[in-house]
């Protein structure tokens, strides 16, 4: 998706001075004409030949621009001529000092002033230091690499900004400037170590609300570090998005590992924000080339168990390291950048980012489609010449919308169009949990739980009753892109006076379910506030394993953690039309009570934790007793462990399903971060299995 910029009357004065001659239509008196209040669309176009070299000398008349197939007139045209970064670096005395700074941490990037092409023919590089993701040795390595680039490779065309994330907010330590001394002084300040974060996040009433710093409106959605880091990166992209030129964000971090399905939505939101802002990510792994001991170094305790001797512990250590690099690779590839991994000279990553930005063109046009319908408008740019050229540009944008004027058909079409888009829409924050339970030897029931912060939904009053309307649409596709199942629902959430007042503090959950076969799937679900038209998207991959093939361990279903068990008639919303049939299939419904999974896995100590898991013994002639228990770890220390629970009977089905339930009082545990482990043993069959997940306890 591209950005659609709205300009005011004073911006028209600047554009008027830029569109004289071949780029502007003139009146009889020779004065340029311009339109106020129109919608200006900006596109950056890189033109290269077959060898990847930039093509210069192209004029506005050489371009053909269409929007949804309708020709557009180019009103603003500018060529950015950038020298090769391999040229000799300019000494500090030759660099033009065009920055304006007043104090450290100014919290914004200055936009271009009307009538002043501040960043013309400049290469914009933003250094972004994630201090929460780098230990002190890696911080020093990253800062040293940045200093080396500034001293030895920064050219006169390069402007550099410095941003820092230290756990509370994204700080703009320096706006774009070419001043060597100023940049080096900022980096020296970073090396001192002030405000580096690394403090444990408090969860009591004295904690400040830092969610607004990176677009999150509910502390429960910010509680995990990975989401915080991705949210901060999204904020940095939005800060740079107000500039129409190309921007490269060099992201220093010591890896970034996703926690299963929990962080997929925020990852997509961060990538989407970068695409809209015209920002490319260039992640640099500050760890460099790492040679790890097979069982870890002296900073961690011995893993113990048989994994030390079977190689499982060493394999897990290597896998965790690679997964932390996979996220960096995804951020780069999805935004057009490149990740520098397993390389000790970190300066190379900055140099590659600079080398990637060569001469390009900025085109601006006033769209002829003035309808504020919120639809996606596809842009196509081509050359009228016979040049064999490759054009790189953004493929379209979303038009502005007046949702209050949408018809029912318009609203339905908007949802369907949004579902087909490759990029997510992040106007609403959504978290999702996907579980699976085996129904028979072939089929699995897949409950899907969606969580939306209540404060992001609008309240409407109709006939004196408060309520909020939410539209849901989603689909499940297999690994080949074929749609296997879908859901479409409209939920009218009625609120009493008491619950309406608490809506801003509580999330709203929605559940649906599918029956699927084992395999790899992609689920994409959209939620829209029917009162305001704001949309949120959640898309993730998930796998349903074939538990019939599990022979070494005890086959189990997903493990569900919950803090709510409610009466079925009061349970949250279900998209299945035949709710009685759905309740009969859903294993989370037992004896008229429904277990509501905790999507974010954040629990209050004042409430009990419910744990539900199924074990299957379909290959055994008779049911064998199982023993299960739950352990909470804090770091390497065992903080709490339940008494073992023995299950001797199973369901009278071919799967011999055995249900393990735990009801745990959390009061004895202090607030903080824990690892929750569910262990299941079969003493007679000499098999076992365990499941582990991070959880957070708050007062």
JOMO-V251923 format. One record per backbone hydrogen bond with DSSP energy under -0.5 kcal/mol. NH is the residue of the N-H (numbers start at 1). CO is the residue of the C=O. If there is no record, write none. Layout:
# JOMO-V251923
nh=NH co=CO
nh=NH co=CO
This chain:
# JOMO-V251923
nh=2 co=396
nh=5 co=3
nh=5 co=40
nh=7 co=5
nh=7 co=38
nh=11 co=8
nh=12 co=8
nh=12 co=9
nh=13 co=9
nh=14 co=10
nh=15 co=11
nh=16 co=12
nh=17 co=13
nh=18 co=14
nh=18 co=15
nh=19 co=15
nh=19 co=16
nh=23 co=20
nh=24 co=21
nh=27 co=31
nh=30 co=27
nh=33 co=25
nh=40 co=5
nh=40 co=38
nh=41 co=365
nh=42 co=3
nh=43 co=363
nh=45 co=361
nh=46 co=392
nh=47 co=45
nh=48 co=46
nh=48 co=390
nh=49 co=53
nh=52 co=49
nh=55 co=47
nh=56 co=54
nh=62 co=59
nh=63 co=60
nh=64 co=382
nh=65 co=72
nh=66 co=380
nh=67 co=70
nh=68 co=378
nh=70 co=67
nh=71 co=69
nh=72 co=65
nh=74 co=72
nh=75 co=73
nh=75 co=364
nh=76 co=364
nh=78 co=362
nh=80 co=360
nh=81 co=79
nh=82 co=80
nh=87 co=84
nh=90 co=154
nh=94 co=91
nh=95 co=91
nh=95 co=92
nh=98 co=96
nh=106 co=172
nh=110 co=108
nh=116 co=113
nh=118 co=116
nh=120 co=117
nh=122 co=119
nh=123 co=157
nh=124 co=122
nh=124 co=246
nh=125 co=123
nh=125 co=159
nh=126 co=248
nh=127 co=125
nh=127 co=161
nh=128 co=126
nh=128 co=250
nh=129 co=127
nh=129 co=163
nh=130 co=128
nh=130 co=252
nh=131 co=129
nh=131 co=165
nh=132 co=165
nh=133 co=130
nh=134 co=131
nh=138 co=135
nh=139 co=135
nh=140 co=136
nh=141 co=137
nh=142 co=138
nh=143 co=139
nh=144 co=140
nh=145 co=141
nh=146 co=142
nh=147 co=143
nh=148 co=144
nh=149 co=145
nh=150 co=146
nh=151 co=147
nh=152 co=148
nh=153 co=149
nh=154 co=149
nh=158 co=155
nh=159 co=123
nh=160 co=177
nh=161 co=125
nh=162 co=174
nh=163 co=127
nh=164 co=171
nh=165 co=129
nh=166 co=164
nh=166 co=169
nh=171 co=164
nh=171 co=169
nh=173 co=162
nh=173 co=171
nh=174 co=162
nh=177 co=160
nh=180 co=178
nh=183 co=179
nh=184 co=180
nh=185 co=181
nh=186 co=182
nh=187 co=183
nh=188 co=184
nh=189 co=185
nh=190 co=186
nh=191 co=187
nh=192 co=188
nh=193 co=189
nh=193 co=190
nh=194 co=189
nh=196 co=193
nh=207 co=204
nh=210 co=208
nh=213 co=210
nh=214 co=211
nh=215 co=212
nh=216 co=211
nh=221 co=218
nh=222 co=219
nh=228 co=224
nh=229 co=225
nh=230 co=226
nh=231 co=227
nh=232 co=228
nh=233 co=229
nh=234 co=230
nh=235 co=231
nh=236 co=232
nh=237 co=233
nh=238 co=234
nh=239 co=235
nh=240 co=236
nh=241 co=237
nh=242 co=239
nh=243 co=240
nh=247 co=278
nh=248 co=124
nh=249 co=280
nh=250 co=126
nh=250 co=248
nh=251 co=249
nh=251 co=282
nh=252 co=128
nh=252 co=250
nh=253 co=251
nh=253 co=284
nh=254 co=133
nh=255 co=253
nh=256 co=324
nh=260 co=258
nh=262 co=259
nh=264 co=261
nh=267 co=263
nh=268 co=264
nh=269 co=265
nh=270 co=266
nh=271 co=267
nh=272 co=268
nh=273 co=269
nh=274 co=270
nh=275 co=271
nh=276 co=272
nh=277 co=273
nh=278 co=274
nh=278 co=275
nh=279 co=274
nh=280 co=247
nh=282 co=249
nh=284 co=251
nh=285 co=340
nh=286 co=253
nh=286 co=284
nh=288 co=285
nh=290 co=288
nh=292 co=290
nh=296 co=293
nh=300 co=297
nh=308 co=305
nh=309 co=306
nh=310 co=306
nh=311 co=307
nh=313 co=307
nh=315 co=311
nh=316 co=312
nh=317 co=313
nh=318 co=314
nh=319 co=315
nh=320 co=316
nh=321 co=317
nh=322 co=318
nh=323 co=319
nh=324 co=320
nh=325 co=321
nh=326 co=322
nh=327 co=323
nh=328 co=324
nh=329 co=325
nh=330 co=326
nh=331 co=327
nh=332 co=328
nh=333 co=329
nh=334 co=330
nh=335 co=331
nh=335 co=332
nh=336 co=332
nh=337 co=332
nh=340 co=283
nh=341 co=339
nh=346 co=344
nh=348 co=345
nh=349 co=346
nh=350 co=346
nh=351 co=347
nh=352 co=348
nh=353 co=349
nh=354 co=350
nh=355 co=351
nh=356 co=352
nh=357 co=353
nh=357 co=354
nh=358 co=356
nh=360 co=80
nh=361 co=45
nh=362 co=78
nh=363 co=43
nh=363 co=361
nh=364 co=76
nh=365 co=41
nh=366 co=73
nh=367 co=39
nh=367 co=365
nh=370 co=368
nh=373 co=371
nh=374 co=400
nh=377 co=397
nh=378 co=376
nh=379 co=395
nh=380 co=66
nh=382 co=64
nh=384 co=62
nh=389 co=387
nh=390 co=48
nh=392 co=46
nh=397 co=377
nh=398 co=2
nh=399 co=375
nh=402 co=372
nh=403 co=401
nh=405 co=402
nh=406 co=403
nh=411 co=407
nh=412 co=408
nh=413 co=409
nh=414 co=410
nh=415 co=411
nh=416 co=412
nh=417 co=413
nh=418 co=414
nh=419 co=415
nh=420 co=416
nh=421 co=417
nh=421 co=418
nh=427 co=535
nh=428 co=535
nh=431 co=451
nh=433 co=449
nh=435 co=447
nh=437 co=445
nh=439 co=443
nh=440 co=443
nh=444 co=516
nh=445 co=437
nh=446 co=444
nh=446 co=514
nh=447 co=445
nh=448 co=512
nh=449 co=433
nh=450 co=510
nh=451 co=431
nh=452 co=508
nh=453 co=429
nh=454 co=506
nh=456 co=453
nh=457 co=454
nh=460 co=467
nh=462 co=460
nh=462 co=465
nh=465 co=462
nh=466 co=495
nh=467 co=460
nh=468 co=493
nh=470 co=491
nh=471 co=528
nh=472 co=489
nh=473 co=526
nh=474 co=487
nh=475 co=524
nh=476 co=485
nh=477 co=522
nh=478 co=482
nh=479 co=520
nh=481 co=478
nh=484 co=476
nh=485 co=476
nh=487 co=474
nh=489 co=472
nh=491 co=470
nh=492 co=490
nh=493 co=468
nh=493 co=491
nh=494 co=492
nh=495 co=466
nh=500 co=496
nh=501 co=497
nh=502 co=498
nh=503 co=500
nh=505 co=502
nh=506 co=502
nh=506 co=503
nh=508 co=452
nh=510 co=450
nh=511 co=573
nh=512 co=448
nh=514 co=446
nh=516 co=444
nh=516 co=514
nh=518 co=442
nh=519 co=544
nh=521 co=542
nh=522 co=477
nh=523 co=540
nh=524 co=475
nh=525 co=538
nh=526 co=473
nh=527 co=536
nh=528 co=471
nh=529 co=534
nh=530 co=469
nh=530 co=528
nh=531 co=469
nh=533 co=529
nh=536 co=527
nh=537 co=425
nh=538 co=525
nh=540 co=523
nh=542 co=521
nh=544 co=519
nh=545 co=543
nh=547 co=545
nh=549 co=546
nh=550 co=547
nh=551 co=549
nh=554 co=688
nh=555 co=553
nh=557 co=614
nh=558 co=436
nh=560 co=558
nh=560 co=612
nh=561 co=559
nh=562 co=610
nh=563 co=596
nh=564 co=596
nh=566 co=594
nh=568 co=592
nh=570 co=567
nh=571 co=568
nh=573 co=509
nh=575 co=511
nh=579 co=577
nh=582 co=578
nh=583 co=579
nh=584 co=580
nh=585 co=581
nh=586 co=582
nh=589 co=586
nh=590 co=588
nh=590 co=593
nh=593 co=590
nh=594 co=566
nh=595 co=588
nh=596 co=564
nh=596 co=594
nh=597 co=595
nh=598 co=561
nh=599 co=597
nh=603 co=696
nh=605 co=698
nh=607 co=604
nh=609 co=664
nh=610 co=562
nh=611 co=662
nh=612 co=560
nh=613 co=660
nh=615 co=658
nh=616 co=555
nh=617 co=655
nh=620 co=617
nh=626 co=647
nh=627 co=681
nh=628 co=645
nh=629 co=679
nh=631 co=677
nh=632 co=640
nh=633 co=675
nh=634 co=637
nh=635 co=633
nh=637 co=634
nh=639 co=632
nh=639 co=637
nh=640 co=632
nh=642 co=630
nh=645 co=628
nh=647 co=626
nh=648 co=646
nh=651 co=657
nh=653 co=651
nh=656 co=653
nh=658 co=615
nh=660 co=613
nh=661 co=659
nh=662 co=611
nh=664 co=609
nh=664 co=662
nh=666 co=664
nh=669 co=666
nh=672 co=697
nh=674 co=695
nh=675 co=633
nh=676 co=674
nh=676 co=693
nh=677 co=631
nh=677 co=675
nh=678 co=691
nh=679 co=629
nh=679 co=677
nh=680 co=689
nh=681 co=627
nh=682 co=687
nh=686 co=682
nh=687 co=682
nh=689 co=680
nh=691 co=678
nh=693 co=676
nh=695 co=674
nh=696 co=601
nh=697 co=672
nh=698 co=603
